[in-house]
Amino acid sequence: MNKKLITAVSVAMLALPLVSMAFAPGNIPNVVNLSVEGLVDIIFKILWPIIVAFAIIMFILAAFQFFNAQGDPDKVAGARNFVIWGVVGMVVALLAFSIPFIVRNTLDSGI
């Protein structure tokens, strides 16, 4: 069992650079004409791929926990909590990234 786990973790670690390089945040804009909006956009373009990669890793770890639970109710409950907190984290991240856009659109519309 340990050899299988070590092999699975090794394969996952070898695949992480491929997953992390799949997200291209784009070019860094001209810093000379930087505004608050531009700074927020730069921060979000840098953080969003990191958060998505972290979520993917969390769900992969949850799958490993489900796989290694082998029907033990406590371990299955722990893996289920892992998935629930992963979903909660993604919802919070989506809300956090959409709030500036909602505020910007609200202020632009004159409300």
C-alpha positions in Angstrom: 0.0 0.0 0.0 2.8 2.4 0.8 4.4 1.9 -2.6 1.1 2.7 -4.3 0.7 5.8 -2.2 4.2 7.0 -2.9 3.8 6.4 -6.6 0.5 8.3 -6.6 1.9 11.2 -4.7 5.0 11.2 -7.0 2.8 11.3 -10.1 0.7 14.1 -8.6 3.8 16.1 -7.8 5.2 15.6 -11.3 1.9 16.8 -12.7 1.7 20.0 -10.6 4.0 22.1 -12.8 1.8 21.2 -15.8 -1.3 22.2 -14.0 0.1 25.4 -12.7 1.5 26.4 -16.1 -1.9 25.9 -17.7 -3.0 29.3 -16.4 -1.5 32.3 -18.1 -2.1 35.5 -16.1 -1.2 37.6 -19.1 1.2 40.5 -19.6 2.0 42.9 -16.8 0.6 46.3 -17.8 2.5 49.5 -18.0 3.3 50.5 -14.4 3.8 54.2 -15.2 0.0 54.8 -15.7 -1.0 52.7 -12.7 -4.3 53.4 -11.0 -6.2 51.8 -8.1 -8.3 49.8 -10.6 -5.2 48.7 -12.5 -3.5 47.6 -9.3 -6.5 45.6 -8.3 -6.7 44.0 -11.7 -3.0 43.1 -11.5 -3.4 41.5 -8.1 -6.4 39.5 -9.2 -4.6 38.3 -12.4 -1.8 37.1 -10.2 -3.9 35.5 -7.4 -6.6 33.9 -9.5 -4.4 31.1 -11.0 -2.9 30.4 -7.6 -6.3 30.0 -6.0 -7.6 27.8 -8.9 -4.4 25.6 -8.6 -4.9 25.4 -4.8 -8.5 24.3 -5.3 -7.6 21.6 -7.8 -4.9 20.3 -5.3 -7.5 20.3 -2.5 -10.0 18.3 -4.5 -7.2 15.8 -5.6 -6.3 15.4 -1.9 -9.9 14.9 -1.0 -10.1 12.1 -3.7 -7.0 10.5 -2.1 -8.7 10.6 1.3 -11.8 9.0 -0.1 -9.7 6.4 -1.8 -7.7 5.6 1.4 -10.8 5.6 3.6 -11.7 2.0 2.6 -15.2 2.3 4.1 -14.1 3.6 7.5 -17.0 6.0 8.5 -14.6 8.4 10.3 -12.2 8.7 7.4 -15.1 9.1 4.9 -16.6 11.9 7.0 -13.2 13.6 7.1 -12.9 13.3 3.3 -16.4 14.6 2.9 -15.5 17.6 5.1 -12.4 18.2 2.9 -14.7 18.4 -0.2 -17.2 20.7 1.6 -14.5 23.1 2.8 -13.0 23.0 -0.7 -16.3 24.0 -2.2 -16.8 26.7 0.5 -13.3 28.1 -0.3 -14.0 28.3 -4.0 -17.4 30.1 -3.4 -15.6 32.6 -1.1 -12.9 33.1 -3.7 -15.4 33.6 -6.4 -17.3 36.1 -4.3 -14.1 37.9 -3.3 -13.1 38.2 -6.9 -16.5 39.4 -8.1 -17.0 42.1 -5.5 -14.7 44.6 -7.1 -16.4 44.1 -10.5 -19.8 44.5 -8.9 -18.8 47.7 -7.1 -17.1 49.1 -10.3 -20.2 48.4 -12.4 -22.5 49.9 -9.7 -20.4 53.0 -9.4 -20.2 53.4 -13.2 -24.0 53.1 -13.6 -24.6 56.0 -11.2 -26.5 54.2 -8.5 
